[in-house]
Amino acid sequence: MEKGYIQVYTGDGKGKTTAALGLAFRAIGGGFKVIMIQFLKGRDTGELHSIEYVRPHFEIYRFCQCKEFFWHLSDIERNELKDDMQRGLAFIKNILENNMCDLLILDEIIGAVNNGLLQESTLCHLLDQKPQGMEVVITGRDVPKLLAKKADLITEMKQVKHYMNKGVKARKGIEY
């Protein structure tokens, strides 16, 4: 890719990760290498299983895995997540320095910023190290101002209507 951009998928609606995965599969079809790094996810999700069919073109890694909502965690658990965030940052830095993919997806890294696991300025500094031809997609609710300014594209997902409001539980293969 001649020039890669920074895309942000944000908003309160469903579909941020799903949109990023859709772009990933389009990129694979275009002959690109994709790496997705997920933060603050702990559930066994469909994308972790489907990845087996598209390796080595698409890899998913997880850092700061959470089985509970962040605000339910103890101080010890939060500190463990902060330590794991440092490992995640080193991993991202290695990918950027070695130009290891064409599309890098940082799924829910905005949640890591908003929950105090990562400074927004640190994330922006990492993005400054992005190779010219690498596309980066960042997902999460409530995109912070500096990151919004750095982004080339911001898509906001807005919930208009959702069956979960009628008590429908998350379904395997659809919501996760």
C-alpha positions in Angstrom: 0.0 0.0 0.0 1.4 3.4 -1.0 -0.1 5.4 1.9 -1.8 4.0 4.9 -4.3 6.0 7.0 -5.5 6.0 10.6 -9.2 5.0 10.9 -11.2 5.2 14.1 -14.5 3.2 14.6 -16.2 4.7 17.7 -19.7 5.2 19.1 -22.2 3.6 21.5 -23.6 1.3 18.8 -22.8 -2.3 18.0 -20.5 -3.0 15.1 -17.1 -1.4 15.7 -15.2 -4.7 15.9 -17.4 -6.2 13.3 -16.6 -3.4 10.9 -12.9 -3.8 11.6 -13.2 -7.5 10.9 -15.0 -6.8 7.6 -12.1 -4.5 6.5 -9.7 -7.2 7.6 -11.3 -9.8 5.3 -11.4 -7.3 2.5 -7.7 -6.6 3.0 -6.9 -10.4 3.0 -8.7 -10.6 -0.3 -6.4 -7.8 -1.6 -3.3 -9.8 -0.7 -2.6 -7.9 2.5 -1.3 -9.2 5.9 -3.5 -8.3 8.8 -2.8 -8.3 12.5 -5.5 -7.6 15.1 -4.7 -6.9 18.7 -7.6 -7.0 21.1 -7.7 -5.3 24.4 -10.1 -5.8 27.3 -11.8 -8.8 25.7 -12.0 -12.1 27.6 -14.8 -13.9 26.0 -14.2 -16.8 23.6 -15.4 -15.2 20.3 -16.1 -16.4 16.8 -13.3 -14.4 15.3 -10.8 -16.4 17.4 -12.1 -19.6 15.8 -12.5 -18.3 12.2 -8.9 -17.0 12.2 -7.8 -20.7 11.8 -9.1 -20.6 8.3 -7.1 -17.5 7.2 -3.7 -17.9 8.9 -1.0 -16.8 8.1 -2.7 -13.8 6.4 -4.5 -12.8 9.6 -3.4 -13.1 13.2 -5.2 -12.1 16.4 -3.5 -11.4 19.7 -5.0 -10.4 23.0 -3.7 -8.3 25.9 -5.4 -7.0 29.0 -8.0 -9.8 28.9 -11.1 -9.1 31.1 -13.8 -11.5 32.1 -15.7 -8.8 33.9 -16.4 -5.1 33.3 -13.4 -3.0 34.1 -15.2 -1.2 37.0 -15.9 -4.5 38.7 -12.1 -5.3 39.0 -10.1 -5.2 42.1 -7.0 -2.9 42.4 -4.8 -6.0 42.1 -6.6 -7.1 38.9 -6.3 -3.5 37.5 -2.6 -3.5 38.2 -2.2 -6.8 36.4 -3.9 -5.3 33.4 -1.6 -2.3 33.5 1.4 -4.7 33.4 -0.1 -6.6 30.5 -0.7 -3.3 28.7 3.0 -2.7 28.8 3.6 -6.0 27.1 0.9 -5.1 24.5 2.6 -1.7 23.8 6.0 -3.5 23.3 4.2 -5.9 20.9 2.7 -3.0 18.9 6.0 -1.2 18.8 7.7 -4.3 17.4 5.0 -4.6 14.7 5.5 -0.9 13.7 9.3 -1.0 13.8 9.5 -4.1 11.7 6.6 -3.3 9.4 5.0 -6.7 10.1 1.6 -6.1 8.4 -0.3 -4.0 6.0 -3.3 -3.5 8.3 -3.0 -3.2 12.0 -6.3 -3.3 14.0 -6.1 -2.1 17.7 -9.5 -3.3 18.9 -10.8 -1.6 22.0 -7.6 0.2 22.6 -9.7 3.3 23.2 -11.2 1.5 26.2 -7.7 0.9 27.5 -7.1 4.7 27.3 -10.4 5.6 28.8 -9.9 3.2 31.7 -6.4 4.5 32.6 -4.4 1.5 31.3 -2.7 3.6 28.6 -2.0 7.3 28.2 -3.6 8.9 25.1 -0.3 10.6 24.4 1.5 7.3 24.4 -0.9 5.9 21.9 -0.5 9.0 19.7 3.3 8.7 19.9 3.1 5.1 18.8 0.9 6.1 15.8 3.6 8.6 14.8 5.9 5.6 14.3 3.5 4.0 11.8 5.1 3.0 8.6 4.0 5.0 5.6 2.2 2.1 3.9 0.5 0.6 7.0 -3.2 1.2 7.6 -4.3 1.3 11.3 -7.8 0.8 12.6 -8.6 1.8 16.2 -11.9 0.9 17.9 -13.7 1.8 21.0 -16.3 4.1 22.6 -15.6 7.8 23.4 -12.7 8.6 21.2 -10.4 11.0 23.0 -9.6 14.4 21.5 -5.9 14.0 20.6 -6.6 10.7 18.9 -9.6 12.1 17.0 -7.3 14.9 15.7 -4.7 12.4 14.6 -7.2 10.2 12.8 -7.8 10.4 9.0 -11.2 8.8 9.2 -13.7 8.5 12.1 -16.8 6.5 11.8 -19.4 6.7 14.6 -21.6 3.7 15.2 -25.0 4.8 16.5 -27.6 2.4 18.0 -31.0 3.2 16.5 -32.7 0.0 17.5 -31.4 -3.2 19.1 -33.1 -6.5 20.0 -31.0 -6.8 23.1 -33.1 -4.0 24.6 -36.0 -6.6 24.5 -34.0 -9.0 26.5 -32.3 -11.0 23.7 -29.0 -12.4 25.0 -25.8 -12.2 22.9 -25.7 -15.0 20.4 -22.7 -17.1 19.6 -21.6 -16.5 16.0 -23.6 -13.2 15.7 -22.6 -11.0 18.7 -19.5 -12.9 19.7 
